[in-house]
């Protein structure tokens, strides 16, 4: 495909649309039932990236392992966005 070429979108099936709204409903319900300011899906993903950063950075430097959490929180989402952008997801 040439760079900048328009890509046709496939229409959504009814079951795909229903699944989206069901998932979105569960998301909204979970935000209402949890403590204020806590969004389970986002906050748990953030915690996962943070905690995974410690041992990964620790493989290279025990002294910098403490900072691995912050580096994980910053780099993993950027890597995922870049990867999905390249795949055109």
TAPEQUI-V257687 format. One record per residue. N is the residue number from 0. PSI is psi as a letter, one per 20 degrees, with the letter a starting at -180 (* if undefined). OMEGA is omega in whole degrees, 0 to 359 (999 if undefined). Layout:
N:PSI:OMEGA
N:PSI:OMEGA
This chain:
0:p:181
1:q:180
2:p:178
3:j:180
4:q:180
5:p:179
6:p:178
7:p:177
8:q:175
9:q:179
10:q:178
11:q:173
12:q:181
13:h:181
14:h:176
15:g:178
16:g:178
17:g:179
18:h:178
19:g:182
20:h:176
21:g:178
22:g:178
23:h:177
24:g:177
25:g:178
26:g:181
27:g:179
28:g:180
29:h:177
30:h:180
31:h:184
32:i:181
33:r:179
34:q:182
35:p:178
36:i:181
37:p:177
38:o:190
39:g:184
40:g:182
41:g:183
42:h:177
43:h:175
44:g:178
45:g:178
46:g:179
47:g:179
48:g:181
49:g:184
50:h:178
51:h:180
52:h:182
53:g:181
54:h:180
55:g:177
56:h:179
57:h:176
58:h:184
59:h:182
60:o:179
61:h:181
62:h:182
63:i:182
64:h:179
65:h:182
66:i:182
67:h:179
68:g:179
69:g:178
70:h:178
71:g:179
72:h:182
73:h:188
74:g:183
75:g:178
76:h:179
77:g:178
78:g:179
79:g:179
80:g:181
81:g:180
82:g:180
83:h:177
84:g:180
85:h:179
86:i:181
87:k:178
88:*:999
